[in-house]
Amino acid sequence: MRRREALVGIGTLGAATFAGCTHGRSDITGPSSEPQPVTVLSGRTEMPVPSLGGQTARLGESLYLQAPGFFTLNTAFVGTSVLLWPADDGFLSSHHTRSVVYNGADPGRLYRLPPSVVAVSLHPDEGIRAISWAMDAVQKAAETLATSHAALEFDIDGAGFLIALQVNLADPGFANNPGAAGLAYTKSGDDGVITGARIVFRTLQLAGFWYTAENFRCAVVHEVLHATGLQHSTPEDPPGIMAGTAVSYQFSAPTERERLIMKMQYERLPGTKLAGMVESDPGVSAKSSKAEWHLVCAR
């Protein structure tokens, strides 16, 4: 199984570190009596952070961890390993992380699929299925996503979290965004958990908005990553498939930086926010009383 085992090394970090394995966290009511060793690891290299070695903490005890090149982390200790994520380490910048993972906001919130979701299924409508090159592009997009994402599997017409792919010129989003060729919508509440997603394309006419079939495949990858919670990068960020401009069509798959960002997004603890360059994990956030649809991309 490829998921986290291959890209994250779940066997070496301790299951309590990961977003998908931290539901027992809410049962911690206070620090336990016996201190335990704290291993602080780089989320990129999975190697110990030298400046933070030799620490101990009790379960449930608050940790405030600072190291050069990493986001400062304020969290409760839930196991033997804690991940620090790169900020300005010479490879990934804090600006890039803030814009793509935390929506450029202060405080920025994580948006992602529920922790129980491990598989995503793309469901093209009849308009897409009727055109062979379009279905071929969707298939290639699913394969690209499956080999790029650290936490999610992708297929077509499977049993996983459904993302509908539609062609609908009459979608109201196009009236408000007349230059857009595609729209991505997600349904989420105040907890940032995405409970629904759909992607709408204006047309499949190659002479219209899609200049090549490869552009369409790239657009499917881009919009599906929005549907799983990623945001646009900005012109100040290194270019990649999540760029908010036509530069994204130059990329056939997420870049190494973007794959690291995708890994980061799905391995933060529930409730994590980024404010003033400090990631604060207040625990599992309360469920929103009202989940609403949001247009997250029009391009």
C-alpha positions in Angstrom: 0.0 0.0 0.0 1.6 3.2 -1.2 -0.1 6.0 0.9 1.6 7.3 4.0 3.8 4.2 4.5 5.9 5.0 1.4 6.1 8.7 1.5 5.9 9.4 5.2 7.5 6.5 6.9 4.7 5.9 9.4 6.5 3.0 11.0 9.3 5.3 12.1 7.4 8.3 13.4 4.8 6.9 15.7 1.1 6.8 14.7 0.0 9.4 17.2 1.8 12.1 15.2 -0.5 11.9 12.2 -3.7 13.6 11.5 -5.5 10.4 10.5 -4.4 8.7 13.8 -5.0 11.3 16.4 -8.6 10.9 17.4 -7.5 9.7 20.9 -6.2 13.2 21.5 -9.5 14.5 22.6 -9.4 11.9 25.5 -6.3 13.6 27.0 -7.6 15.8 29.9 -4.2 16.8 31.3 -0.5 15.8 31.5 0.3 12.3 32.6 2.7 11.8 35.6 5.7 10.3 33.8 7.8 12.3 31.3 8.6 10.7 28.0 11.3 11.4 25.4 10.2 13.9 22.7 11.7 13.2 19.3 11.3 16.3 17.1 11.5 15.4 13.4 11.7 17.4 10.2 8.5 16.9 8.2 10.6 17.1 5.0 13.5 14.8 5.8 12.0 12.8 8.6 15.3 13.2 10.4 15.7 14.6 14.0 15.9 18.4 14.4 19.4 18.7 16.1 18.6 21.8 18.1 15.6 20.2 19.7 17.1 16.9 20.9 17.0 15.6 24.4 13.6 16.9 25.5 11.0 15.2 27.6 7.3 15.9 28.1 4.2 14.4 29.7 1.3 13.3 27.6 -1.0 16.3 27.2 1.7 18.8 28.2 1.9 21.9 26.0 5.0 22.1 23.8 6.3 25.3 22.1 9.0 24.3 19.6 11.2 26.7 17.7 14.1 25.9 15.3 15.7 27.8 12.5 14.1 27.0 9.1 10.8 25.7 10.6 7.4 27.0 11.6 7.2 27.4 15.3 4.8 24.8 16.7 2.5 25.2 19.7 0.8 21.9 20.5 0.1 19.3 23.1 2.4 16.3 23.3 0.5 13.2 22.1 3.3 10.7 21.6 7.0 10.1 21.2 7.4 12.0 17.9 6.5 15.6 16.8 6.8 16.9 13.3 8.1 20.4 12.5 7.3 21.7 9.1 9.8 23.7 7.0 9.2 27.4 6.7 12.3 29.0 5.2 14.8 26.2 5.0 16.2 27.0 1.6 13.8 24.8 -0.2 10.3 25.8 0.9 9.4 29.3 1.9 6.9 30.3 4.6 5.1 32.5 2.0 4.5 29.5 -0.2 3.2 27.4 2.7 1.0 30.2 3.9 -0.6 30.8 0.4 -1.1 27.2 -0.6 -1.8 25.4 2.7 -3.3 28.2 4.8 -5.1 30.2 2.2 -2.8 33.2 2.8 -4.9 34.2 5.8 -3.8 35.2 9.3 -4.8 33.1 11.1 -4.9 30.6 8.2 -7.1 27.5 8.5 -6.4 24.0 7.1 -9.0 22.8 4.6 -9.0 19.1 3.8 -11.1 16.0 3.5 -12.3 14.2 6.6 -9.6 12.1 8.4 -11.5 8.9 7.5 -11.1 9.5 3.8 -8.3 7.7 2.1 -9.7 7.4 -1.4 -11.1 9.9 -3.8 -13.2 9.0 -6.8 -13.6 11.2 -9.9 -17.1 11.0 -11.5 -17.2 12.6 -15.0 -20.6 13.5 -16.4 -22.0 12.2 -19.7 -20.6 15.2 -21.6 -17.1 14.3 -20.6 -17.6 10.6 -21.1 -18.9 11.2 -24.7 -15.5 12.6 -25.8 -12.6 10.1 -25.9 -9.8 12.6 -25.5 -11.5 14.2 -22.5 -11.9 10.8 -20.7 -8.3 10.0 -21.5 -7.3 13.3 -19.9 -9.3 12.6 -16.8 -7.7 9.1 -16.6 -4.2 10.5 -16.9 -5.1 13.2 -14.3 -6.2 10.5 -11.8 -3.0 8.6 -12.4 -1.0 11.8 -11.8 -2.8 12.5 -8.6 -2.5 8.9 -7.3 1.3 9.0 -7.7 1.7 12.5 -6.3 -0.4 12.7 -3.1 1.0 11.5 0.2 -2.3 10.7 1.9 -5.0 10.1 -0.8 -5.6 7.5 -3.5 -7.4 8.6 -6.7 -9.5 6.7 -9.3 -12.5 7.0 -11.6 -16.0 5.8 -10.7 -14.8 4.2 -7.5 -16.3 4.1 -4.0 -14.2 6.8 -2.4 -15.0 10.5 -1.7 -16.9 11.6 -4.8 -15.8 14.6 -6.8 -18.2 15.3 -9.7 -16.7 16.6 -12.9 -19.3 18.4 -15.0 -19.6 20.5 -18.2 -22.2 23.2 -17.8 -21.9 26.6 -19.5 -25.0 27.7 -17.6 -23.4 27.4 -14.2 -23.9 30.7 -12.4 -20.2 30.9 -11.6 -19.4 31.6 -15.2 -21.6 34.6 -15.3 -19.6 36.1 -12.5 -16.3 35.0 -14.0 -16.7 35.3 -17.8 -13.0 34.5 -18.5 -13.0 31.3 -16.5 -12.8 27.9 -18.2 -13.2 25.9 -15.0 -14.7 26.3 -11.6 -14.0 24.3 -8.3 -16.6 24.3 -5.6 -16.2 22.8 -2.1 -18.7 22.4 0.8 -17.2 23.0 4.2 -17.9 24.6 7.6 -16.0 26.5 10.3 -14.0 23.4 11.1 -12.4 23.4 7.6 -13.5 19.8 6.8 -14.6 19.4 3.2 -17.8 17.4 3.0 -18.6 17.9 -0.7 -16.8 18.9 -3.9 -17.6 19.4 -7.6 -15.7 20.8 -10.6 -17.5 22.5 -13.5 -16.0 23.2 -17.0 -17.4 25.7 -19.4 -16.8 23.7 -22.6 -14.7 20.9 -24.1 -14.2 22.7 -27.4 -10.5 22.7 -28.0 -10.8 25.8 -30.1 -12.4 27.6 -27.2 -11.0 27.6 -23.7 -8.9 24.4 -23.9 -6.1 24.9 -26.3 -4.8 21.3 -26.0 -6.0 18.1 -24.4 -2.9 18.4 -22.2 -4.1 21.7 -20.8 -7.4 20.0 -19.9 -5.6 17.2 -18.1 -3.6 19.8 -16.2 -6.8 21.7 -15.3 -8.4 18.6 -13.9 -5.3 18.0 -11.6 -5.3 21.6 -10.5 -9.1 21.7 -9.7 -9.1 18.4 -8.0 -6.3 19.5 -5.7 -8.5 22.6 -4.9 -11.3 20.2 -4.1 -9.1 18.4 -1.6 -8.2 21.7 0.2 -5.2 23.3 -1.6 -5.2 26.9 -2.5 -3.4 28.9 -5.3 0.2 29.8 -5.0 1.1 33.4 -5.8 3.5 35.1 -8.3 6.1 35.4 -5.5 6.0 31.6 -5.0 8.0 29.1 -7.2 5.8 28.2 -10.2 3.9 25.0 -10.2 0.6 23.3 -11.0 -1.2 25.3 -8.3 -0.3 28.7 -9.7 -3.3 30.9 -10.1 -2.3 31.8 -13.7 -1.8 30.1 -17.0 1.8 29.2 -15.9 0.2 26.1 -14.3 -0.3 24.6 -17.7 3.5 24.3 -18.0 3.5 21.5 -15.4 2.4 18.0 -16.0 2.3 17.1 -12.2 2.8 18.8 -8.8 6.4 19.9 -8.2 8.5 18.5 -5.4 7.7 21.6 -3.3 3.9 21.1 -4.0 4.1 17.4 -3.0 5.7 18.4 0.2 3.0 21.0 0.8 0.3 18.3 0.1 2.0 16.0 2.6 2.1 18.9 5.2 -1.6 19.7 4.6 -2.8 16.2 5.5 -0.5 15.5 8.4 -1.2 18.5 10.6 -3.2 17.7 13.7 -6.9 18.5 13.6 -7.6 22.2 14.4 -4.2 23.5 13.4 -4.1 27.1 12.4 -1.2 29.4 11.3 -1.1 32.8 12.9 1.9 35.1 13.0 4.1 32.3 11.7 3.2 30.0 14.6 1.2 26.9 14.0 -1.2 26.5 16.9 -3.0 23.2 17.5 -5.9 23.8 19.9 -7.2 20.3 19.5 -10.1 19.0 17.4 -12.2 22.0 16.5 -15.9 22.0 16.9 -18.0 20.9 14.0 -19.6 23.7 12.1 -23.4 24.0 12.6 -23.8 24.9 8.9 -21.6 23.7 6.0 -21.9 25.9 2.9 -20.7 25.7 -0.7 -17.8 27.9 -1.6 -16.3 28.8 -5.0 -12.6 28.2 -4.4 -11.3 28.5 -8.0 -12.4 30.3 -11.1 -9.8 30.2 -13.9 
